[in-house]
Amino acid sequence: MFVVRCPSCKHTMRYQPVKAGVVSEKVKKCVFCGHSFKIHPSLVESRIVREEEKNTTSALFHTPEQVKAFKEKQ
């Protein structure tokens, strides 16, 4: 489960992808303003604020700050 931010109204909400596939190709509809947006494939422009569960290691599941922190630890 992820916490994502709407690019239109800047509200944050939870997002749980229900079907298999690449998370960065998924589309989320904002529960506050109704704007549909992609969970962006670029880590720099990612809509993901943070993840609720820390059981994934793929870079697609982390925010740019988390990716930098992982690289600095290595």
mmCIF file of the N, C-alpha and C atoms, coordinates in Angstrom:
data_MODEL
# 
_entry.id   MODEL 
# 
loop_
_atom_site.group_PDB 
_atom_site.id 
_atom_site.type_symbol 
_atom_site.label_atom_id 
_atom_site.label_alt_id 
_atom_site.label_comp_id 
_atom_site.label_asym_id 
_atom_site.label_entity_id 
_atom_site.label_seq_id 
_atom_site.pdbx_PDB_ins_code 
_atom_site.Cartn_x 
_atom_site.Cartn_y 
_atom_site.Cartn_z 
_atom_site.occupancy 
_atom_site.B_iso_or_equiv 
_atom_site.pdbx_formal_charge 
_atom_site.auth_seq_id 
_atom_site.auth_comp_id 
_atom_site.auth_asym_id 
_atom_site.auth_atom_id 
_atom_site.pdbx_PDB_model_num 
ATOM 1   N N  . MET A 1 1  ? 0.838   -1.167 0.000   1.00 0.00 ? 1  MET A N  1 
ATOM 2   C CA . MET A 1 1  ? 0.000   0.000  0.000   1.00 0.00 ? 1  MET A CA 1 
ATOM 3   C C  . MET A 1 1  ? 0.888   1.236  0.000   1.00 0.00 ? 1  MET A C  1 
ATOM 4   N N  . PHE A 1 2  ? 0.489   2.210  -0.788  1.00 0.00 ? 2  PHE A N  1 
ATOM 5   C CA . PHE A 1 2  ? 1.271   3.435  -0.936  1.00 0.00 ? 2  PHE A CA 1 
ATOM 6   C C  . PHE A 1 2  ? 0.459   4.641  -0.490  1.00 0.00 ? 2  PHE A C  1 
ATOM 7   N N  . VAL A 1 3  ? 1.144   5.691  -0.141  1.00 0.00 ? 3  VAL A N  1 
ATOM 8   C CA . VAL A 1 3  ? 0.515   6.985  0.076   1.00 0.00 ? 3  VAL A CA 1 
ATOM 9   C C  . VAL A 1 3  ? 0.934   7.833  -1.116  1.00 0.00 ? 3  VAL A C  1 
ATOM 10  N N  . VAL A 1 4  ? -0.063  8.308  -1.887  1.00 0.00 ? 4  VAL A N  1 
ATOM 11  C CA . VAL A 1 4  ? 0.218   9.087  -3.095  1.00 0.00 ? 4  VAL A CA 1 
ATOM 12  C C  . VAL A 1 4  ? -0.353  10.490 -2.948  1.00 0.00 ? 4  VAL A C  1 
ATOM 13  N N  . ARG A 1 5  ? 0.191   11.425 -3.714  1.00 0.00 ? 5  ARG A N  1 
ATOM 14  C CA . ARG A 1 5  ? -0.256  12.815 -3.671  1.00 0.00 ? 5  ARG A CA 1 
ATOM 15  C C  . ARG A 1 5  ? -0.861  13.193 -5.014  1.00 0.00 ? 5  ARG A C  1 
ATOM 16  N N  . CYS A 1 6  ? -2.031  13.789 -4.983  1.00 0.00 ? 6  CYS A N  1 
ATOM 17  C CA . CYS A 1 6  ? -2.694  14.251 -6.202  1.00 0.00 ? 6  CYS A CA 1 
ATOM 18  C C  . CYS A 1 6  ? -1.952  15.463 -6.745  1.00 0.00 ? 6  CYS A C  1 
ATOM 19  N N  . PRO A 1 7  ? -1.604  15.478 -8.046  1.00 0.00 ? 7  PRO A N  1 
ATOM 20  C CA . PRO A 1 7  ? -0.898  16.632 -8.605  1.00 0.00 ? 7  PRO A CA 1 
ATOM 21  C C  . PRO A 1 7  ? -1.791  17.863 -8.751  1.00 0.00 ? 7  PRO A C  1 
ATOM 22  N N  . SER A 1 8  ? -3.091  17.675 -8.719  1.00 0.00 ? 8  SER A N  1 
ATOM 23  C CA . SER A 1 8  ? -4.022  18.786 -8.900  1.00 0.00 ? 8  SER A CA 1 
ATOM 24  C C  . SER A 1 8  ? -4.320  19.507 -7.581  1.00 0.00 ? 8  SER A C  1 
ATOM 25  N N  . CYS A 1 9  ? -4.821  18.775 -6.586  1.00 0.00 ? 9  CYS A N  1 
ATOM 26  C CA . CYS A 1 9  ? -5.237  19.406 -5.328  1.00 0.00 ? 9  CYS A CA 1 
ATOM 27  C C  . CYS A 1 9  ? -4.233  19.227 -4.192  1.00 0.00 ? 9  CYS A C  1 
ATOM 28  N N  . LYS A 1 10 ? -3.184  18.410 -4.411  1.00 0.00 ? 10 LYS A N  1 
ATOM 29  C CA . LYS A 1 10 ? -2.089  18.171 -3.451  1.00 0.00 ? 10 LYS A CA 1 
ATOM 30  C C  . LYS A 1 10 ? -2.516  17.408 -2.195  1.00 0.00 ? 10 LYS A C  1 
ATOM 31  N N  . HIS A 1 11 ? -3.704  16.810 -2.176  1.00 0.00 ? 11 HIS A N  1 
ATOM 32  C CA . HIS A 1 11 ? -4.110  15.963 -1.058  1.00 0.00 ? 11 HIS A CA 1 
ATOM 33  C C  . HIS A 1 11 ? -3.384  14.622 -1.153  1.00 0.00 ? 11 HIS A C  1 
ATOM 34  N N  . THR A 1 12 ? -3.137  14.004 -0.012  1.00 0.00 ? 12 THR A N  1 
ATOM 35  C CA . THR A 1 12 ? -2.530  12.683 -0.004  1.00 0.00 ? 12 THR A CA 1 
ATOM 36  C C  . THR A 1 12 ? -3.606  11.651 0.311   1.00 0.00 ? 12 THR A C  1 
ATOM 37  N N  . MET A 1 13 ? -3.449  10.449 -0.262  1.00 0.00 ? 13 MET A N  1 
ATOM 38  C CA . MET A 1 13 ? -4.402  9.361  -0.044  1.00 0.00 ? 13 MET A CA 1 
ATOM 39  C C  . MET A 1 13 ? -3.690  8.036  -0.190  1.00 0.00 ? 13 MET A C  1 
ATOM 40  N N  . ARG A 1 14 ? -4.300  6.988  0.299   1.00 0.00 ? 14 ARG A N  1 
ATOM 41  C CA . ARG A 1 14 ? -3.722  5.654  0.184   1.00 0.00 ? 14 ARG A CA 1 
ATOM 42  C C  . ARG A 1 14 ? -4.074  5.050  -1.165  1.00 0.00 ? 14 ARG A C  1 
ATOM 43  N N  . TYR A 1 15 ? -3.174  4.212  -1.675  1.00 0.00 ? 15 TYR A N  1 
ATOM 44  C CA . TYR A 1 15 ? -3.393  3.530  -2.946  1.00 0.00 ? 15 TYR A CA 1 
ATOM 45  C C  . TYR A 1 15 ? -2.871  2.107  -2.844  1.00 0.00 ? 15 TYR A C  1 
ATOM 46  N N  . GLN A 1 16 ? -3.742  1.149  -3.097  1.00 0.00 ? 16 GLN A N  1 
ATOM 47  C CA . GLN A 1 16 ? -3.365  -0.257 -3.096  1.00 0.00 ? 16 GLN A CA 1 
ATOM 48  C C  . GLN A 1 16 ? -3.624  -0.818 -4.487  1.00 0.00 ? 16 GLN A C  1 
ATOM 49  N N  . PRO A 1 17 ? -2.567  -1.118 -5.266  1.00 0.00 ? 17 PRO A N  1 
ATOM 50  C CA . PRO A 1 17 ? -2.789  -1.724 -6.577  1.00 0.00 ? 17 PRO A CA 1 
ATOM 51  C C  . PRO A 1 17 ? -3.394  -3.108 -6.396  1.00 0.00 ? 17 PRO A C  1 
ATOM 52  N N  . VAL A 1 18 ? -4.531  -3.372 -7.071  1.00 0.00 ? 18 VAL A N  1 
ATOM 53  C CA . VAL A 1 18 ? -5.234  -4.636 -6.863  1.00 0.00 ? 18 VAL A CA 1 
ATOM 54  C C  . VAL A 1 18 ? -4.893  -5.687 -7.910  1.00 0.00 ? 18 VAL A C  1 
ATOM 55  N N  . LYS A 1 19 ? -4.452  -5.281 -9.084  1.00 0.00 ? 19 LYS A N  1 
ATOM 56  C CA . LYS A 1 19 ? -4.105  -6.226 -10.132 1.00 0.00 ? 19 LYS A CA 1 
ATOM 57  C C  . LYS A 1 19 ? -2.598  -6.254 -10.328 1.00 0.00 ? 19 LYS A C  1 
ATOM 58  N N  . ALA A 1 20 ? -2.118  -7.364 -10.851 1.00 0.00 ? 20 ALA A N  1 
ATOM 59  C CA . ALA A 1 20 ? -0.689  -7.492 -11.121 1.00 0.00 ? 20 ALA A CA 1 
ATOM 60  C C  . ALA A 1 20 ? -0.284  -6.552 -12.252 1.00 0.00 ? 20 ALA A C  1 
ATOM 61  N N  . GLY A 1 21 ? 0.962   -6.169 -12.274 1.00 0.00 ? 21 GLY A N  1 
ATOM 62  C CA . GLY A 1 21 ? 1.488   -5.288 -13.311 1.00 0.00 ? 21 GLY A CA 1 
ATOM 63  C C  . GLY A 1 21 ? 2.450   -4.294 -12.722 1.00 0.00 ? 21 GLY A C  1 
ATOM 64  N N  . VAL A 1 22 ? 2.982   -3.465 -13.584 1.00 0.00 ? 22 VAL A N  1 
ATOM 65  C CA . VAL A 1 22 ? 3.939   -2.457 -13.155 1.00 0.00 ? 22 VAL A CA 1 
ATOM 66  C C  . VAL A 1 22 ? 3.178   -1.317 -12.481 1.00 0.00 ? 22 VAL A C  1 
ATOM 67  N N  . VAL A 1 23 ? 3.550   -0.990 -11.271 1.00 0.00 ? 23 VAL A N  1 
ATOM 68  C CA . VAL A 1 23 ? 2.854   0.034  -10.497 1.00 0.00 ? 23 VAL A CA 1 
ATOM 69  C C  . VAL A 1 23 ? 2.926   1.388  -11.186 1.00 0.00 ? 23 VAL A C  1 
ATOM 70  N N  . SER A 1 24 ? 4.036   1.672  -11.855 1.00 0.00 ? 24 SER A N  1 
ATOM 71  C CA . SER A 1 24 ? 4.207   2.982  -12.476 1.00 0.00 ? 24 SER A CA 1 
ATOM 72  C C  . SER A 1 24 ? 3.273   3.208  -13.660 1.00 0.00 ? 24 SER A C  1 
ATOM 73  N N  . GLU A 1 25 ? 2.598   2.165  -14.150 1.00 0.00 ? 25 GLU A N  1 
ATOM 74  C CA . GLU A 1 25 ? 1.654   2.324  -15.258 1.00 0.00 ? 25 GLU A CA 1 
ATOM 75  C C  . GLU A 1 25 ? 0.209   2.431  -14.776 1.00 0.00 ? 25 GLU A C  1 
ATOM 76  N N  . LYS A 1 26 ? -0.027  2.354  -13.468 1.00 0.00 ? 26 LYS A N  1 
ATOM 77  C CA . LYS A 1 26 ? -1.365  2.391  -12.912 1.00 0.00 ? 26 LYS A CA 1 
ATOM 78  C C  . LYS A 1 26 ? -1.901  3.811  -12.863 1.00 0.00 ? 26 LYS A C  1 
ATOM 79  N N  . VAL A 1 27 ? -3.235  3.928  -12.850 1.00 0.00 ? 27 VAL A N  1 
ATOM 80  C CA . VAL A 1 27 ? -3.911  5.220  -12.786 1.00 0.00 ? 27 VAL A CA 1 
ATOM 81  C C  . VAL A 1 27 ? -4.745  5.264  -11.513 1.00 0.00 ? 27 VAL A C  1 
ATOM 82  N N  . LYS A 1 28 ? -4.720  6.384  -10.819 1.00 0.00 ? 28 LYS A N  1 
ATOM 83  C CA . LYS A 1 28 ? -5.473  6.579  -9.585  1.00 0.00 ? 28 LYS A CA 1 
ATOM 84  C C  . LYS A 1 28 ? -6.386  7.772  -9.760  1.00 0.00 ? 28 LYS A C  1 
ATOM 85  N N  . LYS A 1 29 ? -7.599  7.681  -9.256  1.00 0.00 ? 29 LYS A N  1 
ATOM 86  C CA . LYS A 1 29 ? -8.539  8.808  -9.279  1.00 0.00 ? 29 LYS A CA 1 
ATOM 87  C C  . LYS A 1 29 ? -8.570  9.407  -7.882  1.00 0.00 ? 29 LYS A C  1 
ATOM 88  N N  . CYS A 1 30 ? -8.379  10.708 -7.791  1.00 0.00 ? 30 CYS A N  1 
ATOM 89  C CA . CYS A 1 30 ? -8.347  11.404 -6.508  1.00 0.00 ? 30 CYS A CA 1 
ATOM 90  C C  . CYS A 1 30 ? -9.734  11.349 -5.868  1.00 0.00 ? 30 CYS A C  1 
ATOM 91  N N  . VAL A 1 31 ? -9.773  10.992 -4.584  1.00 0.00 ? 31 VAL A N  1 
ATOM 92  C CA . VAL A 1 31 ? -11.042 10.917 -3.873  1.00 0.00 ? 31 VAL A CA 1 
ATOM 93  C C  . VAL A 1 31 ? -11.532 12.296 -3.440  1.00 0.00 ? 31 VAL A C  1 
ATOM 94  N N  . PHE A 1 32 ? -10.678 13.305 -3.516  1.00 0.00 ? 32 PHE A N  1 
ATOM 95  C CA . PHE A 1 32 ? -11.053 14.650 -3.101  1.00 0.00 ? 32 PHE A CA 1 
ATOM 96  C C  . PHE A 1 32 ? -11.566 15.503 -4.265  1.00 0.00 ? 32 PHE A C  1 
ATOM 97  N N  . CYS A 1 33 ? -10.822 15.509 -5.385  1.00 0.00 ? 33 CYS A N  1 
ATOM 98  C CA . CYS A 1 33 ? -11.195 16.394 -6.498  1.00 0.00 ? 33 CYS A CA 1 
ATOM 99  C C  . CYS A 1 33 ? -11.643 15.647 -7.753  1.00 0.00 ? 33 CYS A C  1 
ATOM 100 N N  . GLY A 1 34 ? -11.441 14.326 -7.810  1.00 0.00 ? 34 GLY A N  1 
ATOM 101 C CA . GLY A 1 34 ? -11.870 13.546 -8.963  1.00 0.00 ? 34 GLY A CA 1 
ATOM 102 C C  . GLY A 1 34 ? -10.876 13.504 -10.107 1.00 0.00 ? 34 GLY A C  1 
ATOM 103 N N  . HIS A 1 35 ? -9.725  14.130 -9.953  1.00 0.00 ? 35 HIS A N  1 
ATOM 104 C CA . HIS A 1 35 ? -8.699  14.159 -10.994 1.00 0.00 ? 35 HIS A CA 1 
ATOM 105 C C  . HIS A 1 35 ? -8.048  12.776 -11.110 1.00 0.00 ? 35 HIS A C  1 
ATOM 106 N N  . SER A 1 36 ? -7.919  12.260 -12.334 1.00 0.00 ? 36 SER A N  1 
ATOM 107 C CA . SER A 1 36 ? -7.238  10.984 -12.564 1.00 0.00 ? 36 SER A CA 1 
ATOM 108 C C  . SER A 1 36 ? -5.784  11.253 -12.918 1.00 0.00 ? 36 SER A C  1 
ATOM 109 N N  . PHE A 1 37 ? -4.875  10.504 -12.312 1.00 0.00 ? 37 PHE A N  1 
ATOM 110 C CA . PHE A 1 37 ? -3.455  10.703 -12.571 1.00 0.00 ? 37 PHE A CA 1 
ATOM 111 C C  . PHE A 1 37 ? -2.731  9.376  -12.517 1.00 0.00 ? 37 PHE A C  1 
ATOM 112 N N  . LYS A 1 38 ? -1.585  9.322  -13.198 1.00 0.00 ? 38 LYS A N  1 
ATOM 113 C CA . LYS A 1 38 ? -0.760  8.124  -13.198 1.00 0.00 ? 38 LYS A CA 1 
ATOM 114 C C  . LYS A 1 38 ? 0.162   8.134  -11.992 1.00 0.00 ? 38 LYS A C  1 
ATOM 115 N N  . ILE A 1 39 ? 0.444   6.934  -11.499 1.00 0.00 ? 39 ILE A N  1 
ATOM 116 C CA . ILE A 1 39 ? 1.492   6.771  -10.505 1.00 0.00 ? 39 ILE A CA 1 
ATOM 117 C C  . ILE A 1 39 ? 2.768   6.792  -11.338 1.00 0.00 ? 39 ILE A C  1 
ATOM 118 N N  . HIS A 1 40 ? 3.355   7.941  -11.504 1.00 0.00 ? 40 HIS A N  1 
ATOM 119 C CA . HIS A 1 40 ? 4.328   8.280  -12.536 1.00 0.00 ? 40 HIS A CA 1 
ATOM 120 C C  . HIS A 1 40 ? 5.517   7.333  -12.597 1.00 0.00 ? 40 HIS A C  1 
ATOM 121 N N  . PRO A 1 41 ? 5.936   6.931  -13.819 1.00 0.00 ? 41 PRO A N  1 
ATOM 122 C CA . PRO A 1 41 ? 7.060   6.010  -13.960 1.00 0.00 ? 41 PRO A CA 1 
ATOM 123 C C  . PRO A 1 41 ? 8.422   6.624  -13.615 1.00 0.00 ? 41 PRO A C  1 
ATOM 124 N N  . SER A 1 42 ? 8.540   7.925  -13.674 1.00 0.00 ? 42 SER A N  1 
ATOM 125 C CA . SER A 1 42 ? 9.808   8.578  -13.370 1.00 0.00 ? 42 SER A CA 1 
ATOM 126 C C  . SER A 1 42 ? 9.951   8.740  -11.856 1.00 0.00 ? 42 SER A C  1 
ATOM 127 N N  . LEU A 1 43 ? 11.079  8.317  -11.300 1.00 0.00 ? 43 LEU A N  1 
ATOM 128 C CA . LEU A 1 43 ? 11.272  8.466  -9.864  1.00 0.00 ? 43 LEU A CA 1 
ATOM 129 C C  . LEU A 1 43 ? 11.364  9.925  -9.439  1.00 0.00 ? 43 LEU A C  1 
ATOM 130 N N  . VAL A 1 44 ? 11.824  10.786 -10.333 1.00 0.00 ? 44 VAL A N  1 
ATOM 131 C CA . VAL A 1 44 ? 11.931  12.209 -10.010 1.00 0.00 ? 44 VAL A CA 1 
ATOM 132 C C  . VAL A 1 44 ? 10.548  12.836 -9.900  1.00 0.00 ? 44 VAL A C  1 
ATOM 133 N N  . GLU A 1 45 ? 9.622   12.441 -10.777 1.00 0.00 ? 45 GLU A N  1 
ATOM 134 C CA . GLU A 1 45 ? 8.280   13.021 -10.803 1.00 0.00 ? 45 GLU A CA 1 
ATOM 135 C C  . GLU A 1 45 ? 7.249   12.096 -10.164 1.00 0.00 ? 45 GLU A C  1 
ATOM 136 N N  . SER A 1 46 ? 7.678   11.168 -9.367  1.00 0.00 ? 46 SER A N  1 
ATOM 137 C CA . SER A 1 46 ? 6.798   10.164 -8.777  1.00 0.00 ? 46 SER A CA 1 
ATOM 138 C C  . SER A 1 46 ? 5.725   10.813 -7.912  1.00 0.00 ? 46 SER A C  1 
ATOM 139 N N  . ARG A 1 47 ? 4.527   10.232 -7.938  1.00 0.00 ? 47 ARG A N  1 
ATOM 140 C CA . ARG A 1 47 ? 3.422   10.702 -7.110  1.00 0.00 ? 47 ARG A CA 1 
ATOM 141 C C  . ARG A 1 47 ? 3.407   10.006 -5.746  1.00 0.00 ? 47 ARG A C  1 
ATOM 142 N N  . ILE A 1 48 ? 4.270   9.000  -5.575  1.00 0.00 ? 48 ILE A N  1 
ATOM 143 C CA . ILE A 1 48 ? 4.282   8.235  -4.344  1.00 0.00 ? 48 ILE A CA 1 
ATOM 144 C C  . ILE A 1 48 ? 4.983   9.040  -3.250  1.00 0.00 ? 48 ILE A C  1 
ATOM 145 N N  . VAL A 1 49 ? 4.304   9.266  -2.152  1.00 0.00 ? 49 VAL A N  1 
ATOM 146 C CA . VAL A 1 49 ? 4.868   9.997  -1.022  1.00 0.00 ? 49 VAL A CA 1 
ATOM 147 C C  . VAL A 1 49 ? 5.662   9.044  -0.141  1.00 0.00 ? 49 VAL A C  1 
ATOM 148 N N  . ARG A 1 50 ? 5.046   7.920  0.206   1.00 0.00 ? 50 ARG A N  1 
ATOM 149 C CA . ARG A 1 50 ? 5.726   6.887  0.988   1.00 0.00 ? 50 ARG A CA 1 
ATOM 150 C C  . ARG A 1 50 ? 4.938   5.600  0.836   1.00 0.00 ? 50 ARG A C  1 
ATOM 151 N N  . GLU A 1 51 ? 5.537   4.502  1.269   1.00 0.00 ? 51 GLU A N  1 
ATOM 152 C CA . GLU A 1 51 ? 4.828   3.232  1.247   1.00 0.00 ? 51 GLU A CA 1 
ATOM 153 C C  . GLU A 1 51 ? 4.466   2.838  2.661   1.00 0.00 ? 51 GLU A C  1 
ATOM 154 N N  . GLU A 1 52 ? 3.319   2.228  2.815   1.00 0.00 ? 52 GLU A N  1 
ATOM 155 C CA . GLU A 1 52 ? 2.846   1.836  4.132   1.00 0.00 ? 52 GLU A CA 1 
ATOM 156 C C  . GLU A 1 52 ? 3.591   0.622  4.652   1.00 0.00 ? 52 GLU A C  1 
ATOM 157 N N  . GLU A 1 53 ? 3.855   -0.350 3.791   1.00 0.00 ? 53 GLU A N  1 
ATOM 158 C CA . GLU A 1 53 ? 4.533   -1.574 4.196   1.00 0.00 ? 53 GLU A CA 1 
ATOM 159 C C  . GLU A 1 53 ? 5.917   -1.587 3.560   1.00 0.00 ? 53 GLU A C  1 
ATOM 160 N N  . LYS A 1 54 ? 6.938   -1.877 4.328   1.00 0.00 ? 54 LYS A N  1 
ATOM 161 C CA . LYS A 1 54 ? 8.317   -1.832 3.853   1.00 0.00 ? 54 LYS A CA 1 
ATOM 162 C C  . LYS A 1 54 ? 8.823   -3.205 3.432   1.00 0.00 ? 54 LYS A C  1 
ATOM 163 N N  . ASN A 1 55 ? 8.070   -3.937 2.605   1.00 0.00 ? 55 ASN A N  1 
ATOM 164 C CA . ASN A 1 55 ? 8.500   -5.278 2.225   1.00 0.00 ? 55 ASN A CA 1 
ATOM 165 C C  . ASN A 1 55 ? 8.877   -5.387 0.755   1.00 0.00 ? 55 ASN A C  1 
ATOM 166 N N  . THR A 1 56 ? 9.099   -4.275 0.071   1.00 0.00 ? 56 THR A N  1 
ATOM 167 C CA . THR A 1 56 ? 9.534   -4.304 -1.319  1.00 0.00 ? 56 THR A CA 1 
ATOM 168 C C  . THR A 1 56 ? 10.894  -3.632 -1.434  1.00 0.00 ? 56 THR A C  1 
ATOM 169 N N  . THR A 1 57 ? 11.683  -4.083 -2.409  1.00 0.00 ? 57 THR A N  1 
ATOM 170 C CA . THR A 1 57 ? 13.012  -3.498 -2.593  1.00 0.00 ? 57 THR A CA 1 
ATOM 171 C C  . THR A 1 57 ? 13.171  -2.850 -3.959  1.00 0.00 ? 57 THR A C  1 
ATOM 172 N N  . SER A 1 58 ? 12.178  -2.945 -4.820  1.00 0.00 ? 58 SER A N  1 
ATOM 173 C CA . SER A 1 58 ? 12.265  -2.370 -6.152  1.00 0.00 ? 58 SER A CA 1 
ATOM 174 C C  . SER A 1 58 ? 12.273  -0.848 -6.072  1.00 0.00 ? 58 SER A C  1 
ATOM 175 N N  . ALA A 1 59 ? 13.058  -0.200 -6.925  1.00 0.00 ? 59 ALA A N  1 
ATOM 176 C CA . ALA A 1 59 ? 13.144  1.264  -6.945  1.00 0.00 ? 59 ALA A CA 1 
ATOM 177 C C  . ALA A 1 59 ? 11.830  1.912  -7.365  1.00 0.00 ? 59 ALA A C  1 
ATOM 178 N N  . LEU A 1 60 ? 10.979  1.186  -8.079  1.00 0.00 ? 60 LEU A N  1 
ATOM 179 C CA . LEU A 1 60 ? 9.686   1.749  -8.498  1.00 0.00 ? 60 LEU A CA 1 
ATOM 180 C C  . LEU A 1 60 ? 8.752   1.989  -7.321  1.00 0.00 ? 60 LEU A C  1 
ATOM 181 N N  . PHE A 1 61 ? 8.999   1.353  -6.188  1.00 0.00 ? 61 PHE A N  1 
ATOM 182 C CA . PHE A 1 61 ? 8.121   1.461  -5.037  1.00 0.00 ? 61 PHE A CA 1 
ATOM 183 C C  . PHE A 1 61 ? 8.576   2.509  -4.041  1.00 0.00 ? 61 PHE A C  1 
ATOM 184 N N  . HIS A 1 62 ? 9.662   3.234  -4.324  1.00 0.00 ? 62 HIS A N  1 
ATOM 185 C CA . HIS A 1 62 ? 10.215  4.166  -3.357  1.00 0.00 ? 62 HIS A CA 1 
ATOM 186 C C  . HIS A 1 62 ? 10.237  5.585  -3.906  1.00 0.00 ? 62 HIS A C  1 
ATOM 187 N N  . THR A 1 63 ? 10.199  6.543  -2.991  1.00 0.00 ? 63 THR A N  1 
ATOM 188 C CA . THR A 1 63 ? 10.287  7.950  -3.367  1.00 0.00 ? 63 THR A CA 1 
ATOM 189 C C  . THR A 1 63 ? 11.740  8.274  -3.723  1.00 0.00 ? 63 THR A C  1 
ATOM 190 N N  . PRO A 1 64 ? 11.976  9.381  -4.417  1.00 0.00 ? 64 PRO A N  1 
ATOM 191 C CA . PRO A 1 64 ? 13.360  9.755  -4.770  1.00 0.00 ? 64 PRO A CA 1 
ATOM 192 C C  . PRO A 1 64 ? 14.266  9.900  -3.549  1.00 0.00 ? 64 PRO A C  1 
ATOM 193 N N  . GLU A 1 65 ? 13.724  10.380 -2.424  1.00 0.00 ? 65 GLU A N  1 
ATOM 194 C CA . GLU A 1 65 ? 14.527  10.525 -1.211  1.00 0.00 ? 65 GLU A CA 1 
ATOM 195 C C  . GLU A 1 65 ? 14.958  9.158  -0.681  1.00 0.00 ? 65 GLU A C  1 
ATOM 196 N N  . GLN A 1 66 ? 14.045  8.182  -0.750  1.00 0.00 ? 66 GLN A N  1 
ATOM 197 C CA . GLN A 1 66 ? 14.380  6.843  -0.286  1.00 0.00 ? 66 GLN A CA 1 
ATOM 198 C C  . GLN A 1 66 ? 15.434  6.202  -1.174  1.00 0.00 ? 66 GLN A C  1 
ATOM 199 N N  . VAL A 1 67 ? 15.354  6.423  -2.480  1.00 0.00 ? 67 VAL A N  1 
ATOM 200 C CA . VAL A 1 67 ? 16.335  5.859  -3.407  1.00 0.00 ? 67 VAL A CA 1 
ATOM 201 C C  . VAL A 1 67 ? 17.719  6.434  -3.108  1.00 0.00 ? 67 VAL A C  1 
ATOM 202 N N  . LYS A 1 68 ? 17.789  7.757  -2.851  1.00 0.00 ? 68 LYS A N  1 
ATOM 203 C CA . LYS A 1 68 ? 19.067  8.375  -2.501  1.00 0.00 ? 68 LYS A CA 1 
ATOM 204 C C  . LYS A 1 68 ? 19.626  7.786  -1.211  1.00 0.00 ? 68 LYS A C  1 
ATOM 205 N N  . ALA A 1 69 ? 18.761  7.583  -0.223  1.00 0.00 ? 69 ALA A N  1 
ATOM 206 C CA . ALA A 1 69 ? 19.197  7.016  1.051   1.00 0.00 ? 69 ALA A CA 1 
ATOM 207 C C  . ALA A 1 69 ? 19.734  5.596  0.868   1.00 0.00 ? 69 ALA A C  1 
ATOM 208 N N  . PHE A 1 70 ? 19.086  4.804  0.035   1.00 0.00 ? 70 PHE A N  1 
ATOM 209 C CA . PHE A 1 70 ? 19.561  3.444  -0.218  1.00 0.00 ? 70 PHE A CA 1 
ATOM 210 C C  . PHE A 1 70 ? 20.927  3.457  -0.893  1.00 0.00 ? 70 PHE A C  1 
ATOM 211 N N  . LYS A 1 71 ? 21.112  4.378  -1.853  1.00 0.00 ? 71 LYS A N  1 
ATOM 212 C CA . LYS A 1 71 ? 22.390  4.455  -2.568  1.00 0.00 ? 71 LYS A CA 1 
ATOM 213 C C  . LYS A 1 71 ? 23.502  4.920  -1.646  1.00 0.00 ? 71 LYS A C  1 
ATOM 214 N N  . GLU A 1 72 ? 23.189  5.828  -0.717  1.00 0.00 ? 72 GLU A N  1 
ATOM 215 C CA . GLU A 1 72 ? 24.203  6.319  0.212   1.00 0.00 ? 72 GLU A CA 1 
ATOM 216 C C  . GLU A 1 72 ? 24.633  5.233  1.204   1.00 0.00 ? 72 GLU A C  1 
ATOM 217 N N  . LYS A 1 73 ? 23.715  4.361  1.569   1.00 0.00 ? 73 LYS A N  1 
ATOM 218 C CA . LYS A 1 73 ? 24.047  3.268  2.498   1.00 0.00 ? 73 LYS A CA 1 
ATOM 219 C C  . LYS A 1 73 ? 24.968  2.235  1.839   1.00 0.00 ? 73 LYS A C  1 
ATOM 220 N N  . GLN A 1 74 ? 24.893  2.103  0.521   1.00 0.00 ? 74 GLN A N  1 
ATOM 221 C CA . GLN A 1 74 ? 25.702  1.090  -0.180  1.00 0.00 ? 74 GLN A CA 1 
ATOM 222 C C  . GLN A 1 74 ? 27.079  1.565  -0.467  1.00 0.00 ? 74 GLN A C  1 
# 
